[in-house]
Amino acid sequence: MGKVKAKTGPLARRPDNSAFKQQRLPAWSPMLTANTVLPFFYFMALICMLLGVWLLLTAQSIQEIKLDYTEAGTCNLCFKKRKNVSNAAQSCSCTVVFPVEKAFKGDVFFYYGLQNFHQNLRRYMDSRDDGQMVGRKQKLKNPSSYCEPFTTDTNGLPIAPCGAVANSIFNDSFTLTYHGSSGPSVPVPLLRRGITWYTDKNIKYRNPKIDNLTLAEVFKGTAQPQYWQKPVYELDPLDPTNNGFINDDLIVWMREAAFPNFKKLYGVLYRANKPFTKGLPVGNYSITISYNFPVQYFRGRKEVVLTTLTWFGGQNHFLPIAYLVTSSLVLLIAVALTVVWWKFGKNGRNMEE
C-alpha cells in the first residue's frame, strides 16, 4: 500500500475540522455578576470568621506552663559548671519551684524544649545509620561513612549508635513533685513508655537479634557515643525491655525537629492514683533536674512544658489568626465591591458619563 501524501500548501498545518480540535464542544461559561459574586464573598468571609473564632476558642482552652530552667533556681550553678568541658562527667542536679494556679484537667503532657538547636541542618540529619538502627548486625560493627566523625572511638571501636544525632541526645532527666497545702509531698507519676510513634517503635528502630544472648553481649565490641554517660543497652535500668535502639527517649530524639525552637515529649501524667486522677491539682510543684545537656556552645535555652491537648493539638494560635485575617480581607473586598456596584449601577450607566 502506498503512503498517504502529506498535505502541502498554506493550509497544511490547519487542525482537522472536528468539534474537539475546533473547540466546539459544549461548555459551561458562568456569567459573573454582582448578584452572584458578592453573596459568595460575604459567605466566605462568614465561614472563615466562624472557623477562626472556633479554633481560637479551642486553642485558648488549652492549659500550658512553660518554664525556662537554663539558669533558674539553683540551676545557675549547673549552667556555669557545664561551661567547662572537663566537668562533663561530673553530675549536677538542681531544683526549680513553680506554682499551678489553675488545675490541669484531663491528660497532662510533659515536654522538654530546646531553643536555637538546629536539628534541621542537612549534614546533621544525614549523620546517622538507619541500617544500624533497624538492627542489622553487619552494620553494628561497620557503621556507615555518613556517621563520620562519630563512627569509632579513640580506641577504634565502632560506635553504636553512630552519628551526630545520637551523639547529641538530650540527656537531662526530671523528677516532678507535688507540694499540696496539706499533707506530705507526693511524687508526680509519669508514664515514660508509649511516647513514640508506632511505626518508629515497631518498624524503624529494632534491636539486633539476641539469639539466646543478653543485650550487653550483642553490643560487645562496640563503644557508646562520645558524650553519653551510659551504653545504649543500659539506657533504662528500671525496664530491661526499654534498652538498646528501641529506647523511647532515643527514638523521640532521633526524629529531628523542623525548626530550631522545638519541644519533645518526655512523659504523660499517670492518673491512676489520687490526687492526680483528674489531672494536676492546684498547688506548688518542684522539678528536680539532672542537669547534663550543655547549651552554651550554641547559645541555646532549655525549658520544660506542661500542657493539656485537644483534638486541635497543642496551643497554637497561627491557624485561627490566619482564618480571622483572611475573613477580614475577604469582607473588606466584598464591601469595596458592593460600594462600587452600588455607585455605578448594575449596567454601569453612571460610568458612561
C-alpha positions in Angstrom: 0.0 0.0 0.0 1.3 3.4 -0.8 1.8 6.0 1.8 -0.7 8.9 2.1 0.8 12.0 0.8 1.1 14.8 3.3 -0.8 17.9 2.7 1.1 20.8 1.3 0.4 24.5 0.9 -0.7 27.3 3.2 -3.4 25.2 4.9 -1.2 22.1 5.6 -1.0 22.9 9.4 -4.7 23.6 9.9 -6.3 21.4 12.5 -8.9 18.9 11.5 -12.5 20.1 11.3 -13.7 18.3 14.4 -15.6 19.5 17.5 -12.7 18.9 19.8 -9.9 20.5 17.7 -12.1 23.4 16.7 -13.3 23.9 20.3 -16.9 23.5 19.6 -17.6 21.1 22.5 -20.4 22.2 24.9 -19.0 24.1 27.9 -20.4 25.9 30.9 -19.4 29.6 30.8 -20.8 31.2 34.0 -21.7 34.9 33.9 -20.1 36.6 36.9 -22.4 39.3 38.1 -22.7 41.3 41.3 -25.8 39.2 42.3 -23.6 36.0 42.2 -20.1 37.3 43.2 -21.0 39.5 46.2 -23.0 36.9 48.1 -20.1 34.4 47.6 -17.6 36.9 49.1 -19.8 37.6 52.1 -20.4 33.8 52.6 -16.7 33.0 52.5 -15.9 35.9 55.0 -18.6 34.5 57.3 -17.2 30.9 57.1 -13.6 32.0 57.7 -14.7 34.1 60.6 -16.6 31.3 62.3 -13.7 28.9 61.8 -11.3 31.4 63.2 -13.3 32.1 66.3 -13.9 28.4 66.9 -10.2 27.5 66.5 -9.2 30.4 68.7 -11.5 29.4 71.5 -10.2 25.8 71.2 -6.6 27.0 71.4 -7.3 29.2 74.4 -8.9 26.3 76.2 -5.5 24.5 76.3 -3.7 25.0 79.6 0.1 25.3 79.4 3.0 26.2 81.6 6.4 26.9 80.1 9.4 27.0 82.5 12.9 28.1 81.3 15.2 26.3 83.7 18.5 27.1 81.9 19.7 29.4 84.8 16.6 29.3 87.0 16.7 28.5 90.7 19.8 26.5 91.7 20.4 25.6 88.0 22.6 28.6 87.5 25.4 26.7 89.3 25.0 23.7 87.0 24.9 26.1 84.0 28.3 27.5 85.0 29.6 24.0 85.6 28.7 22.8 82.1 30.7 25.7 80.5 33.8 23.7 81.2 34.1 20.5 79.1 36.3 18.9 81.7 33.3 18.8 84.1 31.1 16.8 81.6 31.5 13.6 83.6 30.6 15.2 86.9 26.9 15.0 87.9 25.0 18.1 88.8 21.4 18.4 89.9 19.2 21.4 90.6 15.6 22.2 91.7 13.1 24.7 90.2 9.9 25.5 92.1 6.7 26.8 90.4 3.0 27.2 91.2 0.0 25.8 89.4 -2.8 28.3 90.0 -5.5 26.6 87.9 -5.9 22.8 87.9 -4.9 21.0 84.7 -7.9 18.8 83.8 -7.5 15.5 81.9 -4.3 14.2 80.4 -1.2 16.3 81.1 1.8 16.0 78.8 5.4 16.8 80.0 7.8 18.1 77.3 11.3 19.2 77.3 12.2 22.0 74.9 15.3 23.5 73.3 15.9 26.8 71.6 18.4 27.7 68.9 19.3 24.0 68.3 19.2 23.4 64.6 18.3 19.7 64.2 17.2 20.5 60.6 20.8 21.1 59.4 21.2 18.7 56.5 24.7 17.4 57.5 23.4 16.8 61.0 20.3 14.9 59.7 22.4 12.7 57.5 24.8 11.8 60.3 23.1 8.5 61.2 23.0 4.9 60.1 19.4 3.7 59.6 20.7 0.2 58.8 22.3 0.1 62.2 19.2 1.4 64.0 17.0 -1.2 62.3 19.1 -3.9 63.9 21.3 -5.2 61.2 24.3 -7.0 62.8 26.7 -6.3 60.0 26.1 -2.6 60.4 26.6 -2.8 64.2 30.4 -3.0 63.8 30.6 -1.5 60.3 28.7 1.8 60.6 28.0 4.0 57.6 30.5 6.6 56.5 27.7 9.2 56.9 28.3 8.9 60.6 31.8 10.5 60.3 33.4 11.6 62.6 31.3 9.7 65.0 31.9 6.2 63.7 34.7 5.0 66.0 36.0 6.0 69.4 39.6 6.8 70.3 40.3 3.0 70.6 39.0 2.3 67.2 35.8 0.5 68.4 32.7 1.1 66.3 30.2 3.4 68.0 26.6 2.2 68.5 24.5 4.2 67.7 26.8 6.2 65.5 26.4 9.7 64.1 25.9 13.3 65.3 22.2 12.9 66.0 22.6 10.0 68.5 25.8 11.6 69.9 23.9 14.8 70.9 21.0 13.1 72.6 19.2 15.2 75.2 20.2 13.6 78.5 18.6 15.8 81.2 16.2 13.9 83.4 13.4 15.2 85.5 11.5 14.3 88.7 8.3 16.2 89.3 7.0 16.6 92.9 3.6 18.0 94.1 3.6 20.0 97.4 -0.1 20.2 98.5 -1.4 22.7 101.0 -1.9 19.8 103.4 -0.1 16.5 103.7 3.4 15.4 102.6 4.9 16.0 99.2 3.9 13.5 96.5 6.0 12.5 93.5 4.1 13.1 90.3 4.0 9.8 88.4 4.8 10.0 84.7 4.3 7.3 82.0 7.7 7.1 80.3 6.7 4.4 77.8 4.5 4.7 74.7 5.6 8.2 73.8 6.9 7.3 70.4 5.2 6.9 67.0 4.0 3.3 66.4 6.0 3.0 63.2 9.2 4.2 64.8 8.9 1.8 67.8 7.9 -1.3 65.8 9.4 -0.9 62.3 12.0 1.8 62.0 14.0 1.0 65.2 14.8 -2.6 66.2 17.5 -4.2 68.3 19.8 -6.8 66.7 18.7 -10.4 67.1 19.7 -11.7 70.5 20.0 -15.5 69.8 20.0 -16.5 73.5 22.5 -13.7 74.4 22.0 -10.8 76.6 21.7 -7.3 75.1 25.1 -6.4 76.5 26.7 -9.4 74.8 25.1 -8.5 71.5 26.7 -5.0 71.7 30.0 -6.4 72.9 32.8 -4.9 70.8 31.1 -1.6 70.3 31.5 1.7 72.1 29.0 4.2 73.4 28.8 7.7 71.8 31.4 10.1 73.0 29.1 12.3 75.1 26.9 9.5 76.5 27.2 8.6 80.2 25.8 5.1 79.7 26.0 2.5 76.8 22.9 2.0 74.7 22.0 -1.3 76.4 21.8 0.4 79.8 19.7 3.5 79.0 16.8 2.3 81.2 17.9 0.4 84.3 14.3 0.1 85.5 12.9 -1.6 82.4 15.1 -4.1 80.5 12.7 -4.1 77.5 13.3 -0.3 77.0 17.0 -0.6 76.2 19.0 -0.6 73.0 17.8 1.0 69.8 14.2 0.7 71.0 14.6 3.0 73.9 11.7 5.5 73.8 13.8 8.6 74.7 16.3 7.7 72.0 13.6 7.2 69.4 11.9 10.5 70.3 15.3 12.4 69.9 16.2 10.7 66.7 13.1 12.1 65.0 14.6 15.5 64.0 12.7 18.7 64.5 11.9 21.0 61.6 12.6 24.3 63.4 15.4 25.4 65.8 13.0 26.0 68.6 11.2 22.8 69.5 9.8 20.6 72.2 9.8 16.8 72.5 7.6 14.5 74.6 9.2 13.3 77.9 6.2 11.7 79.6 2.5 11.7 80.3 0.8 12.0 83.6 -0.3 8.7 85.1 -3.7 9.3 86.5 -4.5 6.0 88.3 -4.0 7.3 91.9 -5.1 10.3 93.9 -4.6 13.2 93.8 -3.9 13.0 90.1 -7.0 11.1 88.9 -8.5 14.3 87.4 -5.2 15.8 86.3 -2.8 18.2 88.1 -4.3 19.8 91.1 -3.7 23.4 92.2 -0.6 23.8 94.4 3.1 24.2 94.4 5.4 21.9 92.4 9.1 21.4 92.1 11.2 19.8 89.4 14.5 18.1 90.3 16.7 18.2 87.3 19.7 16.1 86.5 21.5 18.8 84.6 23.7 17.3 81.9 22.9 18.8 78.5 25.1 21.9 77.8 23.6 24.8 75.8 26.3 27.5 76.0 28.1 26.3 72.8 25.1 27.1 70.6 23.7 29.9 72.7 20.6 27.9 73.5 18.0 27.7 76.2 16.3 24.8 77.9 12.7 24.6 79.1 10.0 22.2 80.4 6.4 22.4 79.2 3.4 21.1 81.0 0.3 21.2 78.8 -3.1 19.7 78.0 -4.1 18.8 74.5 -7.3 18.9 72.4 -8.3 17.5 69.0 -6.5 20.6 67.7 -3.2 19.5 69.2 -1.1 21.8 71.4 -1.5 25.6 71.9 -1.0 27.2 68.5 -2.7 30.5 67.5 -1.3 30.7 64.0 -4.2 28.9 62.2 -7.1 30.7 64.0 -5.3 34.1 63.4 -4.8 33.2 59.7 -8.5 32.4 59.3 -9.5 35.7 61.1 -7.1 37.8 58.9 -8.4 36.0 55.8 -12.0 36.7 56.8 -11.2 40.4 57.4 -9.6 40.7 53.9 -12.4 39.0 52.1 -15.0 41.1 54.0 -13.1 44.3 53.1 -13.0 43.3 49.4 -16.7 42.4 49.5 -17.6 45.8 51.0 -15.5 47.6 48.4 -17.1 45.7 45.5 -20.5 46.4 47.0 -19.8 50.2 47.1 -18.5 50.2 43.5 -21.6 48.2 42.3 -24.0 50.5 44.3 -22.4 53.7 42.9 -22.1 52.8 39.3 -25.1 50.6 39.0 -25.8 47.2 37.6 -25.4 48.2 33.9 -22.6 50.7 34.5 -24.8 53.6 33.3 -23.0 56.1 35.6 -19.7 55.1 34.1 -20.8 56.4 30.6 -20.8 59.9 31.9 
